[in-house]
Amino acid sequence: MSRPAIRMCARCERTTTEPVLVSEIHSASGPGFNVYACAECAEHYPPLPDVLELLTEQAP
């Protein structure tokens, strides 16, 4: 049995056992990190972009 994921909400700063991924921060100089929110606060963040849609978009 695995341990439940416990993360701090980036908006209200409470811990949650049901984190929702709301952002991915990338870094050129090292590892990036994920930003999580609780279910109540996650609705205040825009949806994550679909990677496959980003690949099919063409630059002007």
C-alpha positions as CSV (number, residue, x, y, z in Angstrom):
1,M,0.0,0.0,0.0
2,S,1.4,3.4,-0.9
3,R,1.2,6.6,1.1
4,P,-1.4,9.2,0.0
5,A,0.0,12.3,-1.8
6,I,0.0,15.2,0.6
7,R,0.6,18.6,-0.9
8,M,0.2,22.2,0.2
9,C,-2.3,24.3,-1.8
10,A,-0.6,27.2,-3.6
11,R,-3.6,29.5,-3.0
12,C,-4.9,28.9,0.5
13,E,-1.7,27.2,1.9
14,R,-3.6,24.3,3.5
15,T,-2.4,20.8,3.1
16,T,-4.6,18.4,1.1
17,T,-4.6,14.7,0.4
18,E,-6.3,15.2,-2.9
19,P,-4.0,17.7,-4.7
20,V,-4.9,19.0,-8.2
21,L,-2.0,19.9,-10.5
22,V,-2.5,23.5,-11.6
23,S,0.8,24.5,-13.1
24,E,4.2,23.1,-14.2
25,I,7.2,25.4,-13.7
26,H,10.1,24.6,-16.0
27,S,13.7,25.7,-15.4
28,A,16.6,25.9,-17.8
29,S,19.2,25.7,-15.0
30,G,17.8,22.7,-13.1
31,P,14.8,20.6,-12.3
32,G,11.4,22.3,-12.5
33,F,8.5,21.7,-10.2
34,N,4.7,21.2,-10.1
35,V,2.2,23.6,-8.4
36,Y,-0.7,22.0,-6.7
37,A,-4.0,23.3,-5.3
38,C,-6.8,21.8,-3.2
39,A,-10.0,21.0,-5.1
40,E,-11.8,24.1,-3.9
41,C,-9.0,26.5,-5.0
42,A,-8.2,24.6,-8.3
43,E,-11.2,26.2,-10.0
44,H,-9.5,29.6,-9.7
45,Y,-6.6,28.5,-12.0
46,P,-6.8,28.3,-15.8
47,P,-6.8,24.8,-17.3
48,L,-3.4,23.3,-18.1
49,P,-2.6,23.5,-21.9
50,D,-2.9,20.2,-23.8
51,V,0.7,19.3,-24.9
52,L,-0.5,17.7,-28.1
53,E,-2.4,20.8,-29.1
54,L,0.7,22.9,-28.5
55,L,2.7,20.7,-30.8
56,T,0.2,21.0,-33.6
57,E,-0.1,24.8,-33.5
58,Q,2.0,26.5,-36.1
59,A,4.0,29.7,-35.5
60,P,3.0,32.7,-37.6
